[in-house]
Amino acid sequence: MKNTTQFITINGVGIALFVVLTMCLQVPVFENYYLCLGYVVMMVYCYIFGPASGAIVGSLGVILYCVLTAGLRGMPGWTLGNLVIGIICGIVFTKAKMIESVWLRRGLMAVTIIAVTAAGILGIKSLTESLLYAQPILVRMAKNIYAFAADAVMMTVSIPVCEVLEKSKSLEHLQKSYSEL
């Protein structure tokens, strides 16, 4: 029971951080799109805790954010996109941490982020919205291009943050106990 409680607590904190950073710190970049700082939290969870936590924090974080702010508008596509992004980034980040070359590791992670964000936002989110709103997928993809760019930038610049936090002594014990779950 303790392990389940720890898992829920750690991921609950991540979801809360995702929502708070998304709601409180919005940096506008395009029309009605902004740099979503909640994605830093998602990438940190992918990097430190792995694919399950990255997917949970990204998908449940966006659900809670949408419920609190915009209702259901956009939520299904964002949720499915973040689920895929969290799983794939978590898997690749776990493997990439074994690469000794800092630049090669960061390059692999950046390419993964860009590719999986394109798949998650331009692909999955656009397809979901195309089906829900009965609009051509190319129209949805055109509308989601700004979101893709903003999200890919935010996630990519979070790579050094992930590395610094992983080396933090305060997180060392937490990460060790989490890996034993």
N, C-alpha and C positions, 0 to 999 in steps of 0.2 A: 504493500500500500504506500509506503514511503516513496518508492521510486515513481509511482504514478503521480503522487502529489507533487514531487519535485518537477517532473516533466510538465505538468499542467501549470505550475507556478512560473517556471522559467519562460514558457511560451506565452503565458498570460501577460507577463511583464513586457515581452517583446511586442505583443499585439497592442498593449496600452501605449508603449513608446511610439509605435508606428502611427497610431491615431493622433496622439498628441503632437508629434512633430509634423504630421501632415496638416493638421488643423491650425497650428499656431505659427508655423514658420513657412509661409508661402512666398516664394520668390518668383514673380511673374517673368515669363520669357517670351511667350507667343500669345497673341489674342487672349483667349481665356484659359491658357495652360500655364502651369508654373512648375518650378523645380520642386518635386515632392520629396522633402527630407525624410519622410517615412521609409523611403527606399534604402536609405543608409542603414536603418535598423534591419530591414529584410536581408540586405547583403551581409551584415555582421552576423546575423543568425545563420545564414547559409554557410558562412566561413567558419564560425566557431562551433556551431552546434549541428550542422549538417543539413541534408535535404529535407528531412521531415519538418524540422523547426523552421527552415526558410519558407517552405510551402505553407505551413500553418500561419506563421506571422504575416506573410504576404497576402494570403487569401482571406483569412479571418479579419486581418487589420483593415483591408479595403471594404469588407462587408460592414464592419462596425462604423467605419468612417462614412460610408454611403448612407447608412441608416440614420446617423446623427446629422448629416448635412443635406444630402441631395435626395434622400429616399432611395428608391430602387433604380432610378435612372443611371444607366451605365454599369451598375453593379455586377450583373452576371458575366459580362465580357471581361471586366477587370479581374473578377475573382478567378475565372478559369485561366486567364493569361498569367496572373500572379502565381497560381498553383503550378503551372508548367515552368515558369521562370524560377521559382523557388526550388523545385525538384532538380532541374538540370544544373542550375548554378551550384546548388549544394553538393551534388555529385562531383562536378568538375572541380570545385574549390577544394574538396577533400583530397582528390587526387593531385591537384596542382601544388598543394602545400609540400609535397614530397620532392618537388623540383628545386634544386639548390640555387640555380641562377635566378636572382630576383627579377631581372628584366624579362626572362623567358616565362617565369611564373605569372608575372603581372600581364604580360602580353597575351598569354593563353586565357587568363581570366577576362581580360578586356574584350577579346574576340568572342569569347563565349557569351558574355553579357550582351554585346551588340547583336549577335546572331539569335540568341534565345529571346531577347526583347523584341526583335523583329518578328519572330515566330509567335510570341505571346500576344503582342499588341497589334501588329499589322495583320497577323494571321488569325489567331484564335479569337481575340476580342472583336476584330472586324467581322469574322464569319458569324459569331454569336449575335452581334448587333444586326447583321444583314438578315439573319433568320428571324430575330425578334421584331424588327421594325420594317420588314419587307422592303428593304432598300438594296440596290445592287452592291455587291461586295466592294467594287472599286470605289464607290461613293464613300462607303464606311472606311476603307483604307485611306482615302484622301483626307478624311476628317481625323483619322487617328495618327497621321504622320507626325503631327506636332507632339502628341503624347509620346510616341515612340522616341523621338529625338530627346525630349526633356527627360524621360525616364532612363534612357540609355546613358545619357551624360551623368545623371545623378548616381546611377549604380556604378558606373565606371570610376568616377572620382572617389567613391567610397572604398576602393581597394586598399589604399594606404591606411585608412581608418581601421579596416578589418585587421590588418597586420599589426598595427600598434596595439589595438585592444587585445589581440590574442596573446601578446607578450606581456600584458599587464599582470602584475602579481596578484591583484585583487580578483581577477577572473580565472587565475590558474586553478584554484581549488574548485570553483564552480564548474569549469570545463571538465575537470577530472571526474567529479561526481556525476556529471551529466553523461559522460561516455560510459559510465558503469551501469546506466539505466537499462 
